[in-house]
Every structure is written in C-alpha cells, then in structure tokens.
Amino acid sequence: MTTLTATVCVAGCGPAGAVLGLLLARAGVEVVVLEKHADFLRDFRGDTVHPSTIEVLDELGLADRFLALPHHKVSTVGFVRDGHRLDLADFSTLGLRYPYIAFVPQWDLLHLLVGEAARHRNFRLLMQAEAYDVVRDGGRVAGVRFRGPDGDHQVRAHLVVAADGRHSAVRRAAGLRPREFGAPMDVLQFRLTRRDTDPDEGYHLRMAGGRSVAVINRGSYWNIAYMIRKGGYEELRRAGIQPLRDDVAGLVGFLADRVGELTGFDDTRFLEVRLNRLRRWHAPGLLLIGDAAHAMSPIAGVGINLAVQDAVAAANLLTRRIQQAQATGEPIAGRALAAVRRRRRTPTVAPRRCSAPPSDSASTARCAATPPPTTA
Ligand SMILES: Cc1cc2nc3c(=O)[nH]c(=O)nc-3n(C[C@H](O)[C@H](O)[C@H](O)COP(=O)(O)OP(=O)(O)OC[C@H]3O[C@@H](n4cnc5c(N)ncnc54)[C@H](O)[C@@H]3O)c2cc1C
C-alpha cells in the first residue's frame, strides 16, 4: 500500500469536489482529489448551472471559458399544466449579471474546473481512485484508503472532505448516517432527437393527468426526465414501452412523431430520487459537503448549485485555518468545521419544500414562495 500525503484530501470529483479542489489549489494548499471513475462522461447528471454559480465562475476568471462551452440558456422556470403555462421565475427581471440558467453538460463543467486546478502544482487529481475507508488516528479522521487500478493505497491528510455524492462511502466509513426524508417519486431518463423547428420554452415541467415530464434541450437531442411515483417502476416496465411512449406524446405534443425512438426500457435509465440531510456535517478531521451532506431532488434543479456553494463556503471559512495546518501541522478545530453547516443550512433546507412536482395550486404557490438558495 502506497501512502500519499496532502493537507486536504477530497473524496469525489463532482461539482463540490472539483470546485473545492480548485479553490484550495489556488490558495496554495496541497490537495489530492480522488475520483472513482476513469472519466466524467456520465449522462443524465444535473446540468442546470444557475446565475449564482456562473457568478462564482466569473469571480474565478472562468466565465468566458464556461460560456464558450456548448450550452443552452433558459431564463424562465415553471410548469405547463394541462396546457396552461405558469412561469414561477423569470431570471431576466432580477437584474442579475447572468440572468439565466445555463444548461451545460456536467462533464464539460468538471473538465473546465479540473483543467484550471491542474495549473497549480499543489493540485493532484487521481482518477480511478475509489475511496472505501477512512484512516484514523485515535478518534480523528487522518486520511482516506482508496482502491486504484494497481491496488490499495492511502492518502494521509490534515482534513478529509467527503464530496463523494449521495452514496458517500466516506460518510459510511465514518459512521455518519443522514436523516432520510423520503421522496414521492423517482425519475426515468432518456433521449429523443431534437429538431431545430422544435419549440423552445424555457425550463418547464409539463404536467397532465397526474403525469409529469421535464424536457431539457441538449442541442441535438432532448434529455427527457419522466417522473414516476416511488415504487412504480416495475409496474411501468410490466406495462411495456408503448404506454410510456403514449404518455410522453400526450405531455409533449411536438415529440409525438419520434417517441418510437424509444425501442424498450434499455433505452432509458432509472434514477432513484433520495432526499436526506446530515445533522452534523463534520467529525474530527472530516467535513462533508454537497450530496454527501444533503441529497437533493432533481425537481428544483439546484443540486449542482448547492454543491458548488458548499464548496465556496467551505473554502471561504476554512482556507486560512487549512493554510495554518499546512504550515504548523495544527489540527483544524471542530467549531471551524461546524461553521460550514451553519452557513449552508438555510439554502439546503429551503429547496426541499419544492422536492416533488406540485400536485395542487397551493403547493405550486408554496414552491413559488420558496426563496432561491443564497450564495455561499
Ligand atoms: C436524476 C437526477 C437528476 C438531477 N438533475 C439535476 C439538475 O437538473 N440540476 C441540478 O442542479 N442537480 C440535479 N441533480 C442533483 C445533482 O446531480 C447533485 O446534487 C450534484 O451533482 C451533487 O454534486 P456533488 O459534487 O455533491 O456529488 P456528485 O455529483 O454525486 O459527485 C460525486 C463524485 O464522487 C465520485 N465518487 C463517488 N463515490 C466515490 C468514492 N467512493 N471514491 C471516489 N469518488 C467517488 C462520483 O463518481 C462523482 O464524480 C440530479 C440528480 C439526480 C439523481
């Protein structure tokens, strides 16, 4: 087993881990980021980059490069219910520097972030490095054990940050369990061809007859997210592909001529929606951020943005102490780590109220009244 050393070891290179890795690298911190996959090319991941996140990229000098990536801008968010459109938000009226959501494939965003971080020699990204346990020194987390293509290794670090997503292995190894809130639905994702003549209607959930679907413009195709009630997947499969095609055609009329592209359930991907949150986001030597601390519903499209904001908050609150730890070996105090959750609690709690497609006008109004997540 090889032992690497770093000041901070971040497990997971999703939006949270990549942003934190970049921010710490810029501050001269020796940081190792572990990513279990060999690449970032995973379809059907959150790709709704909100105005606040674009502003963060702007502050990092990355906005121009970000906006040069293939993307699609949307300024209104809402519902089309039984044919009637209801806009819940219109970013163009808020006087923002970037008054829109940019739909950017998550892998492009991650490539941009780690490419920028790699300009710093104190940043190391290890791909195909799967964290599976924590190293302990007494009662303190002092590193991470990970599995690579050539066997098992460990990184010893003053601070371990779990940014390894909703099924966080580091969280499990540290013995932390999130409080589960339950989710009323799961999501089936698939693609259908997009034509230039198709309407462009912002980011609107289409609802009718108790069914709902979101269609996301990905240039040459539509990324379709079809909501199914929790536990309803097997029943849907048993009914065969035709009822699904009919539903999509009924909900999104202009797709009726191509729902036949769905040849079977092998063309779809089932994604379990989970909603949970940790009561404490830290333990001695360990901090948890992003989905590892609070898994979000895809409905509000805030998951990436909250993950990025967690990383920014962690960097803002902790960088000076981390630099001190790097210089002196002094541990980072628990109360400093606890400040991250305190800063981020409200924005991570608020979107849960919008975690399911609203079933009535009261819940639609509640959703509309939910304040947008604040920046970090
Ligand atoms: C169906 C669905 C649709 C969604 N749609 C949206 C959307 O439209 N907009 C939005 O903003 N959010 C959406 N989300 C949520 C969003 O994807 C997440 O909230 C966001 O990606 C969280 O970022 P993260 O960095 O915390 O975790 P993740 O994005 O999950 O990243 C974790 C990273 O850690 C890696 N990893 C995992 N385990 C290990 C390990 N043991 N060792 C090393 N690496 C590991 C993973 O490969 C991954 O790269 C959606 C989620 C789902 C399930």
The ligand as an SDF file (V2000), in Angstrom:
LIG
                    3D

 53 58  0  0  0  0  0  0  0  0999 V2000
  -31.9500   12.0600  -11.7070 C   0  0  0  0  0  0  0  0  0  0  0  0
  -31.2210   13.2310  -11.1900 C   0  0  0  0  0  0  0  0  0  0  0  0
  -31.2870   14.4020  -11.9150 C   0  0  0  0  0  0  0  0  0  0  0  0
  -30.6790   15.5340  -11.4030 C   0  0  0  0  0  0  0  0  0  0  0  0
  -30.8230   16.7000  -12.0890 N   0  0  0  0  0  0  0  0  0  0  0  0
  -30.2810   17.8130  -11.6010 C   0  0  0  0  0  0  0  0  0  0  0  0
  -30.4040   19.0300  -12.3010 C   0  0  0  0  0  0  0  0  0  0  0  0
  -31.0250   19.1030  -13.3580 O   0  0  0  0  0  0  0  0  0  0  0  0
  -29.7880   20.1090  -11.7760 N   0  0  0  0  0  0  0  0  0  0  0  0
  -29.0650   20.0580  -10.6260 C   0  0  0  0  0  0  0  0  0  0  0  0
  -28.5110   21.0830  -10.2160 O   0  0  0  0  0  0  0  0  0  0  0  0
  -28.9290   18.9170   -9.9470 N   0  0  0  0  0  0  0  0  0  0  0  0
  -29.5140   17.7950  -10.4040 C   0  0  0  0  0  0  0  0  0  0  0  0
  -29.3820   16.6410   -9.7180 N   0  0  0  0  0  0  0  0  0  0  0  0
  -28.6000   16.6160   -8.4840 C   0  0  0  0  0  0  0  0  0  0  0  0
  -27.1220   16.8460   -8.7860 C   0  0  0  0  0  0  0  0  0  0  0  0
  -26.6580   15.9640   -9.7770 O   0  0  0  0  0  0  0  0  0  0  0  0
  -26.3340   16.6760   -7.4880 C   0  0  0  0  0  0  0  0  0  0  0  0
  -26.9700   17.3590   -6.4480 O   0  0  0  0  0  0  0  0  0  0  0  0
  -24.9220   17.2350   -7.6450 C   0  0  0  0  0  0  0  0  0  0  0  0
  -24.2570   16.6300   -8.7140 O   0  0  0  0  0  0  0  0  0  0  0  0
  -24.1610   16.9950   -6.3530 C   0  0  0  0  0  0  0  0  0  0  0  0
  -22.8120   17.2790   -6.5310 O   0  0  0  0  0  0  0  0  0  0  0  0
  -21.7150   16.5520   -5.6120 P   0  0  0  0  0  0  0  0  0  0  0  0
  -20.4010   17.0090   -6.1170 O   0  0  0  0  0  0  0  0  0  0  0  0
  -22.0560   16.7400   -4.2020 O   0  0  0  0  0  0  0  0  0  0  0  0
  -21.9370   14.9990   -5.8750 O   0  0  0  0  0  0  0  0  0  0  0  0
  -21.8850   14.1630   -7.2270 P   0  0  0  0  0  0  0  0  0  0  0  0
  -22.2550   14.9860   -8.4010 O   0  0  0  0  0  0  0  0  0  0  0  0
  -22.6450   12.9230   -6.9790 O   0  0  0  0  0  0  0  0  0  0  0  0
  -20.3450   13.8290   -7.3750 O   0  0  0  0  0  0  0  0  0  0  0  0
  -19.7220   12.8600   -6.5730 C   0  0  0  0  0  0  0  0  0  0  0  0
  -18.4710   12.4070   -7.2930 C   0  0  0  0  0  0  0  0  0  0  0  0
  -17.7950   11.4910   -6.4460 O   0  0  0  0  0  0  0  0  0  0  0  0
  -17.4550   10.3210   -7.1680 C   0  0  0  0  0  0  0  0  0  0  0  0
  -17.4470    9.2500   -6.1980 N   0  0  0  0  0  0  0  0  0  0  0  0
  -18.4990    8.5900   -5.6820 C   0  0  0  0  0  0  0  0  0  0  0  0
  -18.0990    7.6930   -4.7810 N   0  0  0  0  0  0  0  0  0  0  0  0
  -16.7580    7.7910   -4.7330 C   0  0  0  0  0  0  0  0  0  0  0  0
  -15.7560    7.1270   -3.9740 C   0  0  0  0  0  0  0  0  0  0  0  0
  -16.0740    6.1740   -3.1030 N   0  0  0  0  0  0  0  0  0  0  0  0
  -14.4670    7.4770   -4.1590 N   0  0  0  0  0  0  0  0  0  0  0  0
  -14.1180    8.4420   -5.0560 C   0  0  0  0  0  0  0  0  0  0  0  0
  -15.0360    9.0940   -5.8030 N   0  0  0  0  0  0  0  0  0  0  0  0
  -16.3360    8.7800   -5.6330 C   0  0  0  0  0  0  0  0  0  0  0  0
  -18.5380   10.1970   -8.2240 C   0  0  0  0  0  0  0  0  0  0  0  0
  -18.0960    9.4410   -9.3330 O   0  0  0  0  0  0  0  0  0  0  0  0
  -18.7820   11.6560   -8.5850 C   0  0  0  0  0  0  0  0  0  0  0  0
  -17.9200   12.1040   -9.6020 O   0  0  0  0  0  0  0  0  0  0  0  0
  -29.9660   15.4890  -10.1890 C   0  0  0  0  0  0  0  0  0  0  0  0
  -29.8500   14.2870   -9.5010 C   0  0  0  0  0  0  0  0  0  0  0  0
  -30.4910   13.1740   -9.9810 C   0  0  0  0  0  0  0  0  0  0  0  0
  -30.4080   11.8950   -9.2260 C   0  0  0  0  0  0  0  0  0  0  0  0
  1  2  1  0
  2  3  1  0
  2 52  2  0
  3  4  2  0
  4  5  1  0
  4 50  1  0
  5  6  2  0
  6  7  1  0
  6 13  1  0
  7  8  2  0
  7  9  1  0
  9 10  1  0
 10 11  2  0
 10 12  1  0
 12 13  2  0
 13 14  1  0
 14 15  1  0
 14 50  1  0
 15 16  1  0
 16 17  1  0
 16 18  1  0
 18 19  1  0
 18 20  1  0
 20 21  1  0
 20 22  1  0
 22 23  1  0
 23 24  1  0
 24 25  2  0
 24 26  1  0
 24 27  1  0
 27 28  1  0
 28 29  2  0
 28 30  1  0
 28 31  1  0
 31 32  1  0
 32 33  1  0
 33 34  1  0
 33 48  1  0
 34 35  1  0
 35 36  1  0
 35 46  1  0
 36 37  1  0
 36 45  1  0
 37 38  2  0
 38 39  1  0
 39 40  1  0
 39 45  2  0
 40 41  1  0
 40 42  2  0
 42 43  1  0
 43 44  2  0
 44 45  1  0
 46 47  1  0
 46 48  1  0
 48 49  1  0
 50 51  2  0
 51 52  1  0
 52 53  1  0
M  END
$$$$
